[in-house]
Amino acid sequence: MSTIPTGSTQSLTGGAQAAGTAASQTGKTGTPASATSIEMKVKSESNVQILKASLEVSINSGNQSQQLVFRAAIDKINEELEPSLGPDAIQHASNQDNSPEATAARIVAMSTGLYGAYSAQHPGEDPKEVAKKFVDIIRSGVDKGFKEGRDILKSLNVLQGDVASNIDKTYDLVQKGLDSFLSKMTGTDASGGGTGTGADKNA
C-alpha cells in the first residue's frame, strides 16, 4: 500500500510549528494577531503538501503519469490552436487505456481531427503548405505539453524507470503519427518527416 512521503508529514508539522511561533511572538510584542490569518496559512501550507503527496502516491500506484502527460499535451495543443479555432478545440478524454500506444493514438487522432476546420480558414492557399503549418502547430503543442508533463513528474522524483520510458515511447509514437498524417496530406514519404526536437524530448 502506498504511503504519504515522510517529507510531506514533516512539512505539515513545520507549518503547525510556524503558526505556534507566530502566536508566541505576538504575545510578546502585544500586537493582536489574526487567528483567522494564522489558521488560513496553516491550512494553505497543509493543503499544498497533502495535494503533492496524494499526487505522488497516485502516480506511483499506476499509470497515471501517462494520463498526466496526455492532459498536458492536449492543453498545450489547445493553446496553440486557440488563435485559429477558439478555446478548448480538443475535448479531454477520460477512463481510457493509458498505454503509450493508446495515449499517442488519442493525441494524434484528436489533434489531426481538427485539420478540416483549420484548412477551411485558409482557402486558396497551397494545401500542402497548409498541412505543414498545421502539423507544425500541433508539434509545438506536443513539445510544450510533454515538457510540462515531464517537469511535473521530475519535481515529484518519479520520472524514471517505466514511467520515463513509457513517456518517451508515447512522444515518439505521436511524432510518427504526425509524420504519417503529413505524408497522407502532402503525398510525401513519412520516413523522412520530422520527429520533434531532441531538446524537448529529453528535457
N, C-alpha and C positions, 0 to 999 in steps of 0.2 A: 504494500500500500504506500502511495506517495505521501510524504510529509512536508510541511512548510519548512523552508530552509531556515537554519539557525540564525543566519544574518537578519532575516526578517523579524524574528522574535526579539532579537537584540535591539533592532531599530524601534520596535514598538515600545520596549521598556525604556529606551532612551528618550522617546517622546514624552512618556509619563514623567520621567525624572526631570526633563527640561521644564515641564509645566510646574512641578513642585518647586523647583529652584526659583522660577519667576514669581511664584506666590510668596516664597520666603523673602525674597528681595523687596517685594512690595511692602511687606510688613515693616521692614527696617527703615525704609525711606518715608513711610507714612503716606505715600501716594496710593489712592484707591485703585486697585487693579480690576479689570473687567473679567469676571469669572466666565462670562459667555465667550469672550475673545480667547481665553486660555483653553476653554473646552473645545472651541472650534478648531484651534491649532492642533490640539492633540488628535482630534477626530480626523482632521485632514491628513496629518502625517501617518496615522494608523491606516487609513483607507488606502493610501498610496502603497504602503508596504504589503498590505493584505492583497491588493489587486495584483501586485508584481509577483507575490508568492503563489497566488492562485493560478496566474498565467503560466508560471514556470512549471507547476505541478501538472497543469493541463497539457502543456507541450510535451513534457517528459512521459506522460501516460499513454500517448498515442501518436497519431499522425496529424495533430492539429497544426504543426508547423507548415504543412502543405496548404491548409486552409488559410492560414495567416498570409502566406506569400501570394496565394490566389487572390485574396481580397485586396492586398496591397497593389498587385499588378492591375486588377480591374479598376481600382480607384484612380491610379495614375493614367491609365488609358482613357478613362472618363474625362480626366482633366485635360489631356491632350486633344481630345475630340470636342470638348465643350465649345470652343470658338466656332466650330462648323455646325455641330449637331445639337448644341444645347447641353444643359447639365444632366448627369446620370443617363447617358446614352446607353450604357450597358447595365442591365439589372443584375443584382447579385444572385448567385445560386447557393443553395444550402442543402445539407443532408445528402450529399452525393459522394461518389468514390473519390478519395483524395490521393490516389496513386499518382506518380509522376505522369504517366501516360494520360490518365483521365483529366488531371488538372490542366495539363498542357493543351489537350484537345478542347476543353471548355474555353480556355483563354483565346485560342485561335478561332474557334467557331463563333464565340460571342463578339469578338472584335471585328473579324472579317465580315461578319453578317451585316455590318453597318456600311459596307462598301457601296452598296446601291444608293443609299441616301447621300453619301459623300460625293460620289461621282455625279449625281444629279445636280449638285451645286456647282459643277464645273463643265457646263455644256460647251461644246465647240473646241474643247481642249483635247490634245492627243491622249487617247485612252491609256496608252502605256505609261505616259508621264503622270497621269492622274493616279494610276495604280501604284507607281513607285512612290509618289508623295504620300499616298495613304498608308502604305506599308512603313514608310519612314516614321510617320506619326505614331503608328502602333508600336514600332520597335522602341521609340523614345519612351513611350509609356511603360512598356515592358521592362526596359532597363531601369527606369526610376522606381517602378514598383518592386522589382526583385531586390534592388539595392536597399530599399526601405525595409523590406521583409528580413533581409539578411542582417541589417543593422539591429533590428529589434531582437532577433534570435541571438545575435552575438552579444548584446548587452545582457542577456539572460544566461550567457555561457552554455548555450545548448546547440550552437552552430558547429556541430562536429559529428563524426560517425555517419550513421544512416541519414540523419537529418540533413547534414550538409550535402552528402552525395545525392540524395533524392531531389534537393532543390536545384543542384547543378544539372541533374538529368532533366528536370522539368524545364529549366531555362533552355537547354539545348533542343529539346523537343519542340518548344514554342518557336524557336528560331527556324527549325527545319519546316515546321508547319507554315510559317510566314513565307519561307523560300518557295514552298510548293504552291502557295496561293499566288504569289507574284509571278511564278513561272506560268501558271494557268492563265493569268490575266494578260501577260505580255508575250506568251509564246516562246519563252526562253528556257534554257536548261537550268533547273533548280540547283544542280550540283555546284554551280559557280556563284550562287547567291550569297548575300551577306548573312552573317550569323551574330549580329550584335557586336558589342565591344568587349574585348577581354577584360578591360579595366572594370567595367560594370559587373561582369560575371564573377570576378574574383574579389570584388570589394568587400 
